[in-house]
Amino acid sequence: MTNVLSSRILLRPTDLERSRAFYRDDLGLAVYREFGPWEERGTVFFLGGGFLEVSGQADGPPAPGLRLWLQVEDVAECHRRFAGRGVRIVREPVREPWGLVEMWIEDPDGIEICVVEVPADHPLRYRP
């Protein structure tokens, strides 16, 4: 068995500062730590049970298929805040047939992000 002590997603954006501002200011993710020289400062954000590291720079957008799933308390509140900040909303909040409320947005490099609310009556909330 592998005992994982911590985990993080490593994201190499095409424009570091633009992506740092998106995750920090537009999405409002809390900063865990920053590192490196100021002009190339990497940022690690809290991401629920893990972390999102935005650092370095890629030559082009990420490969298709990369997606983030972020569970939040209130999707409607996130929708209002994101819309007010100009975040690209790909799909408005919808209660899906499986019971979750989902909204899809994109980061500056086109990475799809599913913002999810688990309603109080959903089976995922059940604790035996």
C-alpha positions as CSV (number, residue, x, y, z in Angstrom):
1,M,0.0,0.0,0.0
2,T,1.2,3.5,-0.8
3,N,0.6,6.0,2.0
4,V,0.0,9.3,0.2
5,L,0.7,12.1,2.6
6,S,-0.3,15.0,0.3
7,S,-1.2,15.5,-3.3
8,R,-1.5,18.3,-5.8
9,I,-2.3,19.0,-9.4
10,L,0.5,20.6,-11.4
11,L,-0.7,23.1,-13.9
12,R,1.7,24.8,-16.4
13,P,-0.2,27.7,-17.9
14,T,0.6,29.6,-21.1
15,D,0.5,32.9,-19.1
16,L,1.6,32.4,-15.5
17,E,0.4,35.7,-14.1
18,R,-3.0,35.6,-15.9
19,S,-3.7,32.1,-14.5
20,R,-2.5,33.0,-11.0
21,A,-4.9,35.9,-11.0
22,F,-7.7,33.7,-12.3
23,Y,-7.4,31.1,-9.6
24,R,-6.6,33.6,-6.9
25,D,-8.9,36.6,-7.7
26,D,-11.6,35.3,-10.0
27,L,-12.2,31.9,-8.4
28,G,-11.1,33.1,-4.9
29,L,-8.9,30.0,-4.1
30,A,-6.9,30.5,-0.9
31,V,-3.1,30.5,-1.3
32,Y,-1.3,27.7,0.5
33,R,2.2,28.9,-0.4
34,E,4.2,30.8,-3.0
35,F,7.8,30.0,-4.2
36,G,10.5,31.0,-6.6
37,P,11.7,34.4,-7.9
38,W,9.0,37.1,-8.1
39,E,8.8,37.2,-11.9
40,E,8.2,33.5,-12.1
41,R,6.5,32.9,-8.7
42,G,4.7,29.6,-8.4
43,T,1.6,29.5,-6.3
44,V,0.0,26.5,-4.6
45,F,-3.7,26.9,-3.8
46,F,-5.8,25.0,-1.4
47,L,-8.1,22.7,-3.3
48,G,-10.3,20.9,-0.8
49,G,-8.5,17.7,0.1
50,G,-5.5,18.5,-2.2
51,F,-3.7,21.4,-3.8
52,L,-3.4,23.1,-7.2
53,E,0.0,24.3,-8.1
54,V,0.2,27.0,-10.9
55,S,3.8,27.4,-11.9
56,G,6.1,27.5,-14.8
57,Q,4.9,28.1,-18.3
58,A,3.7,25.9,-21.2
59,D,4.3,26.5,-24.9
60,G,0.7,25.8,-25.6
61,P,-2.6,24.9,-24.0
62,P,-3.0,21.6,-22.1
63,A,-4.0,18.4,-23.8
64,P,-7.7,18.0,-24.3
65,G,-9.5,16.1,-21.6
66,L,-7.9,17.8,-18.5
67,R,-10.7,18.9,-16.2
68,L,-11.0,20.0,-12.6
69,W,-13.9,19.1,-10.3
70,L,-14.5,21.6,-7.5
71,Q,-17.2,20.9,-4.9
72,V,-18.6,24.1,-3.3
73,E,-21.3,24.8,-0.8
74,D,-23.4,27.1,-3.1
75,V,-23.2,26.9,-6.9
76,A,-25.6,29.8,-7.3
77,E,-23.4,32.1,-5.2
78,C,-20.3,31.0,-7.2
79,H,-22.2,31.7,-10.4
80,R,-23.0,35.2,-9.4
81,R,-19.5,35.9,-8.2
82,F,-17.8,34.3,-11.3
83,A,-20.2,36.1,-13.7
84,G,-19.4,39.4,-12.0
85,R,-15.7,38.8,-12.5
86,G,-16.0,37.9,-16.2
87,V,-15.2,34.2,-15.7
88,R,-16.2,32.3,-18.9
89,I,-19.2,30.2,-17.9
90,V,-19.6,27.3,-20.3
91,R,-22.8,26.0,-18.9
92,E,-25.1,27.6,-16.3
93,P,-25.9,25.7,-13.1
94,V,-28.2,22.7,-13.6
95,R,-29.5,20.0,-11.3
96,E,-28.4,16.9,-13.1
97,P,-30.4,13.6,-13.3
98,W,-28.0,12.1,-10.8
99,G,-28.9,14.9,-8.3
100,L,-25.8,17.1,-8.3
101,V,-26.0,20.8,-9.2
102,E,-23.2,21.4,-11.8
103,M,-21.9,24.5,-13.5
104,W,-19.0,24.4,-16.0
105,I,-16.5,27.2,-16.4
106,E,-13.1,27.6,-18.2
107,D,-9.8,28.9,-17.0
108,P,-7.8,31.2,-19.2
109,D,-6.2,28.3,-21.1
110,G,-9.5,26.6,-21.7
111,I,-9.3,24.0,-18.9
112,E,-12.8,22.9,-18.1
113,I,-13.8,23.2,-14.5
114,C,-16.9,21.6,-13.1
115,V,-18.2,23.5,-10.1
116,V,-20.5,21.1,-8.1
117,E,-22.9,21.4,-5.2
118,V,-24.1,18.3,-3.4
119,P,-27.6,19.1,-2.2
120,A,-28.6,18.2,1.3
121,D,-30.9,15.4,0.2
122,H,-28.3,13.7,-2.1
123,P,-27.0,10.2,-1.2
124,L,-23.4,11.5,-1.1
125,R,-24.4,13.4,2.1
126,Y,-25.5,10.2,3.8
127,R,-23.3,9.2,6.7
128,P,-24.2,5.7,8.2
